[in-house]
């Protein structure tokens, strides 16, 4: 009975993934299938031995060959045999892939499948690739970093640590980056190390819209009050949202702290439809307003947003868009360097490092002949 129940759970997960694929929803992770009932190759071997004993005890012979009707216990045995082989294959794949990735290339085990900007077939094809990062100062590439991470969140701190290790801990005063690097972990690292953040927020453009500024359900459009060391918010209808509890959430090895605020009574409020997310009066008429706020994350974002809106921040963003993005534009379009010739992270890094050295020599030559000069910025020009 245990075997049948376990196999049914596996089948349900596979069927659920098929439905999710049709509706374009994210699939359940393979780990969910592997961890069902603590399944492992050893457990499957034990179950196979039990089935063999049962078959011998009841005088059931396992038969082979075409046209032969196999007994049910043999079918279960063979199904477990197939599952064991697949589990061993999955185990090898997960060991190669590690915890931080969900794919890898069979021709280069350290490369991750990524969605490329160049998509000639217009079907969102994936290709094995590396995420290359560069640190630029006055047109020169100071550092390079090659990662198999698909996003930029986890690449900022390794680049900065590498820079501080090479030039000293106090050499870094400010960092300018685009919104792909904006995360609580990165901004907190900059603040703790005394580095000024000029990182663009992910909702930078959204903050300019009327819908953002007039959304009455968001905490930033509510009144914030303090009474006898107690913090609370006042909603659009004049009701108080007081602190209920503190929650913690761990993500990628980093712990986030969330403060939960809620209204004790939302009955009779005429703004419920606009204030509550996906509010349905028929299904849940007594639903109350509850909101979770990561206060440290919001404070770090506001500080970074003030920095990028300042005169210095506008100049830094102009410099970044010209110098850093200019390097990638030259590399890909003008010099047509779009493919690495070597495999593995170490060899790819060395190949890119040699290429970066050549670019720096070229920049130095142009500086000597005054073909380029240090960019002073256009302070009257608007920057995105």
N, C-alpha and C positions, 0 to 999 in steps of 0.2 A: 504493500500500500504506500509505503514511504517513497519507493522508486517512482510509482505512477504519479503521485502528487508532485514530486520534484520535477519530473519531466513536463508535467502539465504547466507548471509555472514558467519553465523555459519557453515552452510553446507560446504562452500568453504574452511574454515579453517580445518575442519575435513578431507575433501578430500585431501587437501594439505599435512596434516600430514600422511595420508596413503601412499601417493606417496613418501614422505621423508623417511618413514620407509623402503619401498622397495629399495630405493637407498642408504640406510644407512646414511642419512643426519640427522642432529639434528632437533628434532621436534619443531614446534612453541610452545611457552609456553602457558599453560592453561589460563594465565592472558589475553592473546590476545583474547581468546574466550569470557571471562567474560566481557571484557571492550568494546565489540563491541556495538556501538550505546548507550553506557552507560546503558546497560541492567542490571537490578537488579530485585529481587523478587517483590519489590513494583511496579516497572514499568510494570511488567508482570500482576500483579493484576489489575492495571488500564486498561490495554489493554483488559483483560478478561471482566471487567465491561462494557467497550465500546462495545465489541462484543455481550454481553448479551442484552444491550439496542437496538442495531441494530436488533438483532434477534426478540426481542419483538415488535419493531416498524414495522417490515415487516411481522410479523406473522409466523416466522419460529420456529418450535418446535424442541427441542433437543430430540432425540430418543435413546433408548438403546435396546440391545438384539441382538441375532445372526440373520443373514439374513436380517437385516434392513439396508437400505441405508442411511447413515448419510449425512446431508447437509454439504457443504464446510465450512460454518462458524463454525459448530460444530467441524469439524476436526481441524480447526485452534485453537479453544478454548482448545481442549484436548491436542494439541501439545504444547500450551503455558503452560498448567497445568503440563505436564511432564518436560518441561524446567525449570519451577519454582522449582520443587522438586530437580532436578539435581543441580540447582544453589545454593540452600540451602545446599545441601550436599557438593558442592565444597567450599562454604563459611566456613563451619565447618572444612573441611580439611585444608584450607589455614590458618585458625586461629591456628590450632594445629601445622602446619608445620613452620609457620613464614616466614620471608623474606629471611633468609640465607640458607634455605634448599629447595630441590625439591622432597623430599620423607620422609616418616616416617613409622615406624612399628606399626601395630595395636596392637601387644602384648606389646610393649614398646614404648610409644609415643615419648620419647626423643631420641630414637635410630634412626640412619639414615641408609638407605640401601647403602652398599658399596661393591665394587668389591674386593673380597678377593684374597690373593696370593695362597691360597690352593683351587684349582678348580678341584675336582675329576672327574667331568663330562665333563671338557674341553669345557664348553659352556659359560664361562664368567658369571656365576651365581652371583646374588646379595644376600647379607645376612644383616640383621640388625646388626649394629656394632657401636662401639665408637672408636674415634681416641685418643689413649693413648700416652702422651708425658712424657719423663723423663729428668731431668737435672742431670748430673753426674759430680762429682768432685773427682778425685783420687779413682776411683772404687765405690764410695758410691753414692746412689741415694739421691740427695739433695731435689728435688721437683718432684711431679707428677702432671699431669694435664690431665683431661678427657674432651674431646670435641666431639660434634656430627658433626663437620665440616669434610668434606671428604678430604680436602687438608691440608697441613701443613702451608700454608701462614699465616693464621690468628691465629695460636697457639703460635707463638714465643713471641710476645709482652706480652700476658697474663702470660706466664711462667716467663719472665724477671721481670715484674711488681710484681709478687708474691715473687720472690727472693729478690728484692730490698726492698719490704715492710717488709720482715722478718729479713733481715740482714743489712739494711741501704742502702741509695741511692748511696753511694760512694764505696760500696763493690765490685761491678762488674766492672772488667777491660777489659775482652775480652770474646768473644763468638765464639765457633766453631760449625758449623752445616753443613749439607749436602745441596745440591742444591734445595731441596724441600722447603727450607725456604728463598730462595733468591727472594726478591721482593723490589721494591723501597720503599714501606712503612716501611718494616723492617730495611733496610739499613739506611734509613734516621733517624729512631728512634735511632739506635745505635750511629750514628754520633752526633746527638743532645745531647745525654746523655754521650758523651765521652767514649763510649765503642768500643774497637777495634774489627772490624769484620773479622773473619776467615771463612766466608761462601763461599762455593764452588759455582761458577756460573753455570747456567743451560746449557750454551754453552761451558763449560770448555773443553770437549773433541773435540767439533767441531772447536774450535779455533786452534787446532793443525793441522788441515787438510789443504792441499794445496788449495782446493776449497774455503775455507774461506778466505785465505790470497790472493787469486788471483781474487776474485769477484769484478769486476770493478764498479759494480752498487752500492756498499755499501760505506757509507760515510767514514768508517775507512780505506778504501784503496784509499782515495782521498787526495789531498793536502789541508791543512787548512791554510788560509791566513787572515791577518788583515790589513786593510788600512783605516786610519782616523776613528778609532773606529767602523769600519764596518767589520763584520765577513762574510767570504764566502768560498766556496769550489771550487777547480779546478778539473774537471773530467779527465778521461783518455785521452780525445781528446783535452784537454787544454781549455775547455770552463768554464765560471764562473757560479756557482750556488749561487745566492744571496738570502738574507733573504726576504721572501714575507710577512709572517704574523705569529702571535702566536695563537695557539689553546689550549683550555683546555678541558680535558676529565675527567669525574668523574666515578670512579669504586670502588664499595664496600665502599662508603663513603669517598674515598680519591681522591683528585684532582691532575691529572697529567698535566704538562705543556709541550706542543709540539711546537718546532720551525720548521716552514715550509720553506724549501729552494727549489728554482727552477731555471732551466735554461731558459733564455728568448728565445733562438733559438737553437733547436737540428737538424735543417734541414741539410741534407748532411753528417751527422755523420755516419761513417762506423761501429761504436760499438753499435748502437742502440739495436740490438738483444740481446746482452749480458748485456747491461746497464739497459734497461727498463724491468720491471717485466711483463711477459706474453705479450710481444710486438707482434702485428700482423700488418705487413706492409700493407696488403690489406684492413683491416677494419679501421685502424686508423694511416695513414701514417704521420700525422702532430702532433702526440703526443709528448709532451715535458717531460723532466725529472723533477720530483718533489719528494722530500723526506722529511719525518717528523722525527725529532730527539728530543728525550727527553734528553736534555743535562744534567740535574741533575741526572737522572737515569744512564746515561752512565758514568758520573764522579764517582758515588758511586760504580758502578760495577768495574771500573778500579782500584779504591782504594782497594776494597776487593780482586781483582785478584792479585794485587801486594803483599798483605799480605799473601795469601795462597801459593804464590810461594817462599816466603822467608824461611829461615832456621827454624824460629820459627813456621811459618805456616805449613810446612811439618811435624814437630814434633806434632803439635796440631792435625793435621788430622790423623796421625798414632794413637795417643792416643784415639781420638774419635771412630775410627773404631774398636779398641780393647775393650775399656771400655763401651761405650754406646751401640754399636751394639752387644757386647758380652753379655750384660744384656738381650737383647731381644732374642738372640740365646739360652741362658740358660733357659729363662722363657718358650719359646715355644717348643724347641726340647728336652732339657735335663730333664726339670721338667714337660713338657707336660701340661702347663697351657695355654689353648687356648680358654676357654669359661668362661665368668662371670656367677656367680650363682644368681646374683640379677639384678633387673631392675631399671631404672631411673639413671640419671647422678650422683646424690648425693650418692646413694648406691654403684654404680659401683666404684666411686672414693674411698669410704671408704674401699671397698674390696681390691682394688689395693694398697691402702696405707698400709694396714695391711701386705699385701704380700711383699711390698717394705721394710717395717721395718724388716721383717724376713730375707730378703736377706742382708740387711745392717749388721745385727747381725752376720750372717754367714761370711761376708767379714771381719768384725772386728776380729772375732775368727781366721780367717786365717792369718790376719796381725800379731796378737799376737804370733802365732806359726811360723811366718816367712815363711808361705807357698806361700804368694804373697808379692811383693815389689812394690814400686812406679816405674812406667814405665818411663825410661829415654829416650827411643826412639832409633831408628837406623837411624842416620842422613844420611848414605850413601844409604839407601834403597829408591827406587823410590815409590812415592805415587800417586795414581790415582787422 
